[in-house]
Amino acid sequence: MLASKRILLIIGGGIAAYKSLDLIRRLKERGALVTPVLTRAAEEFVTPLAVSALAGEKVYRDLFDLTDEAEMGHIQLSRSADLIVVAPATADLMGKMAGGLAGDLASTLLMATDTPVLCAPAMNVRMWDHPATRRNHAQLQADGIRFVGPNEGDMACGEYGPGRMSEPLEIVAAIEAALGDGPLAGKRVLVTSGPTHEPIDPVRYIANRSSGAQGTAVARALAALGAEVIFVTGPADVTPPEGVQVVPVQTAQQMSDAVDAALPVDAGVFAAAVADWRVAASEQKLKKSRDGLPALEFSENPDILKRVARMDQGRPQLVVGFAAETDNVIEHATAKRDRKGCDWIVANDVSPATGIMGGSENAVTLISDQGAEAWPRMGKDAVAQRLAAKIADTLNR
Ligand code: CTP
């Protein structure tokens, strides 16, 4: 799918540079032409010879190499590409890009181009969380730079958290999406995610423990395959992914309205933990009173998944629900699929012993008309990628 696309791959100096060797292979397998650029620091992690052998092209290394300038100036080098990929995008490279510095070949290429740029950041978790990196990331996003990752997980430095470079195949998917080339290109997909907050009065609300991590990962994975993603999210702990249309909501009713506004879509993935009930909220803050405890009056929220799955007209081709269960997972989830009328249910066991609710891993069973398919326990990102790939297969069948 990437046949004859020219990718200028800037490899920054970080331990994740070893994954860039595999990335080159994967891109070549798909027919892309890869022109590699190594920063000086990158040469401490991977050799120019290995990079050039895999890419089958000359490696560009130094701004002041006069032979290179005679053969192909740095301006032309950056402009002749269909996409510039920075992997790993180190804190240093991101800082240079955000600040407009051009003191070496990599940063000059990035300054001298109007070609789209995709960054795959990789750095220690503290560096990723540092206010300077937060500022640079926000600035680069505002400048229209695309990002894939970083992922959360164990890091080479022994710490845990966001900062791991995305896996080569995730980067390939993001490259395909950036070039408008993924298997979900042209498809419109809705994802609901996160908890809802149901107000009791102006300062109090009823909520649940959903972090929004799984829904966010699903939206990211779908976007990486080229889908146009409408991401309707309640107040989640995690930040929304890049490259999706974010519709923030608070309550179930607002989520329901936002879903209606997003239709028609080719597929809907309903990962939100929607509150089943809302409270007849007081306009004033409830006060302690001598007359006893306040009586909260509940009414039922719209069941968004059920309503969309049972639409007579304009039903998405594929409707996917989630079921968080604490016992008899398959039995309950199968019954839920029938009750809601959706095509698939992604069921998981959220009993406290599993550590899944709020954790980084998930163990799901996919219930469809083909029966129950148990997936091994894996990271929420991996679950999302597998689900997105299956959605792409189904929509393209
Ligand atoms: N859902 C929804 N709108 C609601 C409630 C749930 O869209 N008002 C969706 C969720 O996003 C999820 C699925 O329905 O995809 C979960 O079903 P639900 O009946 O909420 O599950 P539980 O709350 O676990 O149901 P029960 O209490 O019956 O186990």
Boltz pocket constraint, residues with backbone or C-beta under 6 A from the ligand:
constraints:
  - pocket:
      binder: B
      contacts: [[A, 192], [A, 252], [A, 270], [A, 271], [A, 272], [A, 273], [A, 274], [A, 275], [A, 276], [A, 301], [A, 302], [A, 303], [A, 304], [A, 305], [A, 306], [A, 320], [A, 321], [A, 322], [A, 323], [A, 324], [A, 325], [A, 336]]
      max_distance: 6.0
